[in-house]
């Protein structure tokens, strides 16, 4: 699904540049990082199309977030 969204974004950008106009692609709406009390935090993001993505990250400095299932 991510590659499809990226492909659509690239096509829109190419189309806009060929027409001399710009197309706005909104960033997802995300919650603030929420501490889970176990040394990790998570956040939830929702795209304009309603697709939901959740991310988990260690609270340790320099950690990288990774996508996890939004369902419990």
JOHU-V548590 format. One record per pair of residues at least 6 apart in sequence whose C-alpha atoms are under 7 Angstrom apart, sorted by the first residue. I is the first residue (numbers start at 1). GAP is how many residues later the second one is. D is the distance in Angstrom with one decimal. If there is no record, write none. Layout:
I/GAP/D
I/GAP/D
This chain:
12/11/7.0
13/10/6.7
16/6/5.3
16/7/6.1
28/17/5.9
28/18/5.4
28/19/4.4
28/20/6.7
29/16/5.4
29/17/5.3
29/18/6.4
30/13/6.8
30/14/5.5
30/15/4.0
30/16/6.4
31/12/5.6
31/13/5.6
31/14/6.5
32/11/6.1
33/8/5.9
33/9/5.4
33/10/4.8
34/7/5.1
34/8/5.4
34/9/6.2
35/6/4.2
35/7/6.8
39/19/6.0
39/20/5.5
40/16/6.9
40/17/5.5
40/18/4.3
40/19/5.1
41/15/5.8
41/16/5.4
41/17/6.4
41/18/6.4
42/13/5.3
42/14/4.3
42/15/6.2
43/11/5.7
43/12/5.4
43/13/6.8
44/9/5.8
44/10/4.4
44/11/6.5
45/7/5.8
45/8/5.1
45/9/6.1
46/6/4.5
46/7/6.3
53/14/7.0
53/17/6.5
54/13/5.7
54/14/5.5
54/15/6.3
54/16/5.3
55/10/6.0
55/11/5.3
55/12/4.3
55/13/5.5
56/9/5.4
56/10/5.6
56/11/6.4
56/12/6.5
57/6/6.5
57/7/6.1
57/8/4.4
57/9/6.5
